[in-house]
Amino acid sequence: KIEKIIVKKAKKILENIKLFDIYRNEKLGENKKSVAYALTFRDKNKTLDDEEINKVMDSIINELEKDIKAVLRK
């Protein structure tokens, strides 16, 4: 479900998505886990700037928080 949300929100600029870590520990809480993804963004027609990427990332994070109650680790 996480990957579906990322793909949906990143639209056409998501070139690659890779799950590279899953961490489970009782300190996280029962039935909770930490996941880490590597995302590659690319637009074939132009160079993406930080503002464009940040806007997409904010949209992804907001949807994950709303839909699956995900929490971004800081």
C-alpha atoms as a printed R data frame, in Angstrom:
   type eleno elety resid chain resno      x      y       z
1  ATOM     1    CA   LYS     A     1  0.000  0.000   0.000
2  ATOM     2    CA   ILE     A     2  2.918  2.354   0.740
3  ATOM     3    CA   GLU     A     3  4.363  1.899  -2.724
4  ATOM     4    CA   LYS     A     4  0.969  2.448  -4.382
5  ATOM     5    CA   ILE     A     5  0.628  5.768  -2.562
6  ATOM     6    CA   ILE     A     6  4.154  6.841  -3.527
7  ATOM     7    CA   VAL     A     7  3.583  5.978  -7.192
8  ATOM     8    CA   LYS     A     8  0.194  7.722  -7.228
9  ATOM     9    CA   LYS     A     9  1.484 10.934  -5.664
10 ATOM    10    CA   ALA     A    10  4.798 11.114  -7.556
11 ATOM    11    CA   LYS     A    11  2.989 10.796 -10.871
12 ATOM    12    CA   LYS     A    12  5.227 10.805 -13.924
13 ATOM    13    CA   ILE     A    13  8.469 11.948 -12.309
14 ATOM    14    CA   LEU     A    14  9.087  8.805 -10.257
15 ATOM    15    CA   GLU     A    15 11.717  6.811 -12.130
16 ATOM    16    CA   ASN     A    16 12.521  4.182  -9.499
17 ATOM    17    CA   ILE     A    17 11.351  3.051  -6.075
18 ATOM    18    CA   LYS     A    18 13.261  0.597  -3.902
19 ATOM    19    CA   LEU     A    19 12.500 -0.680  -0.427
20 ATOM    20    CA   PHE     A    20 15.911 -1.063   1.197
21 ATOM    21    CA   ASP     A    21 15.230 -1.523   4.912
22 ATOM    22    CA   ILE     A    22 12.576 -2.941   7.217
23 ATOM    23    CA   TYR     A    23 13.210 -2.646  10.938
24 ATOM    24    CA   ARG     A    24 11.108 -4.169  13.686
25 ATOM    25    CA   ASN     A    25 11.722 -3.642  17.384
26 ATOM    26    CA   GLU     A    26  9.543 -3.676  20.462
27 ATOM    27    CA   LYS     A    27 10.654 -0.066  21.123
28 ATOM    28    CA   LEU     A    28  8.702  0.984  18.022
29 ATOM    29    CA   GLY     A    29  5.528 -0.495  19.448
30 ATOM    30    CA   GLU     A    30  3.478 -3.592  18.924
31 ATOM    31    CA   ASN     A    31  2.731 -4.368  15.261
32 ATOM    32    CA   LYS     A    32  4.857 -1.414  14.092
33 ATOM    33    CA   LYS     A    33  7.848 -1.348  11.812
34 ATOM    34    CA   SER     A    34 10.152  1.184  10.254
35 ATOM    35    CA   VAL     A    35 10.613  1.092   6.491
36 ATOM    36    CA   ALA     A    36 13.024  2.999   4.280
37 ATOM    37    CA   TYR     A    37 12.668  3.635   0.562
38 ATOM    38    CA   ALA     A    38 15.043  5.053  -2.014
39 ATOM    39    CA   LEU     A    39 13.196  7.157  -4.572
40 ATOM    40    CA   THR     A    40 14.630  8.398  -7.865
41 ATOM    41    CA   PHE     A    41 12.873 11.267  -9.584
42 ATOM    42    CA   ARG     A    42 13.464 12.320 -13.162
43 ATOM    43    CA   ASP     A    43 11.722 14.394 -15.787
44 ATOM    44    CA   LYS     A    44 12.694 13.594 -19.365
45 ATOM    45    CA   ASN     A    45 11.998 17.151 -20.497
46 ATOM    46    CA   LYS     A    46 13.715 19.279 -17.871
47 ATOM    47    CA   THR     A    47 15.873 19.392 -14.771
48 ATOM    48    CA   LEU     A    48 13.883 19.110 -11.569
49 ATOM    49    CA   ASP     A    49 14.587 21.627  -8.840
50 ATOM    50    CA   ASP     A    50 14.382 21.256  -5.058
51 ATOM    51    CA   GLU     A    51 11.012 23.007  -4.885
52 ATOM    52    CA   GLU     A    52  9.404 20.521  -7.282
53 ATOM    53    CA   ILE     A    53 10.826 17.511  -5.444
54 ATOM    54    CA   ASN     A    54  9.893 18.901  -2.024
55 ATOM    55    CA   LYS     A    55  6.328 19.497  -3.189
56 ATOM    56    CA   VAL     A    56  6.018 15.876  -4.355
57 ATOM    57    CA   MET     A    57  7.631 14.543  -1.159
58 ATOM    58    CA   ASP     A    58  5.258 16.615   0.999
59 ATOM    59    CA   SER     A    59  2.314 15.248  -0.971
60 ATOM    60    CA   ILE     A    60  3.544 11.660  -0.511
61 ATOM    61    CA   ILE     A    61  4.151 12.109   3.221
62 ATOM    62    CA   ASN     A    62  0.783 13.791   3.790
63 ATOM    63    CA   GLU     A    63 -1.056 10.993   1.993
64 ATOM    64    CA   LEU     A    64  0.828  8.287   3.931
65 ATOM    65    CA   GLU     A    65  0.021 10.030   7.217
66 ATOM    66    CA   LYS     A    66 -3.649 10.380   6.286
67 ATOM    67    CA   ASP     A    67 -4.248  7.005   4.652
68 ATOM    68    CA   ILE     A    68 -2.184  4.573   6.732
69 ATOM    69    CA   LYS     A    69 -1.308  6.690   9.783
70 ATOM    70    CA   ALA     A    70  2.391  6.585   8.904
71 ATOM    71    CA   VAL     A    71  4.787  8.724  10.924
72 ATOM    72    CA   LEU     A    72  7.905 10.226   9.378
73 ATOM    73    CA   ARG     A    73 10.941  9.561  11.556
74 ATOM    74    CA   LYS     A    74 13.039 12.672  12.061
